[in-house]
Amino acid sequence: GCLAGSVFAAAVIFPSDYKNELLNDSKKMTEKQRYQLRPIIQQDALAWSVGIATAQEIDEINILEASRLAMKIAIENLDVKHLK
């Protein structure tokens, strides 16, 4: 969870045969590695989205529920109409 500010969650759909050895556990990656992977993910993904829950929402529903809300928003905003 966050100590201050909003909480973010991402959702990505890759082709079923997609392989990238750099994609593993984002918490084990450096900030630099995460920033380097972002354009690769955006280019290779069939769809991607980021969901945000604000600090106010965190205060109102707690960090766990706000994290779930951010995940739900990310999933709901995936642009799947271009999927094959």
C-alpha positions, 0 to 999 in steps of 0.5 A: 500500500501507499504511505501518502497519495493515490494507489495505482494498479495496472492490467495487461493482456499479452498474446498467449505465446508472449515471452519476455524474461525481464517480466517477472516480479516488479517488486524485485526490479529496480525503478530504472528497470521498471521504467525501461520495461514500460514502453516495451509492455505498452508496445507488445501488449494487446491491451493495457490500462492503469487504474487509480484510487485517490488518497480520499478513496483510501481514507474512505474505504481503507488501503486494501479496498482502494487497491482492489478498486484500482485493480477493478478500474484497470481491468474495466478500462482495458480496450479489448475490442482490438483483441484477435 
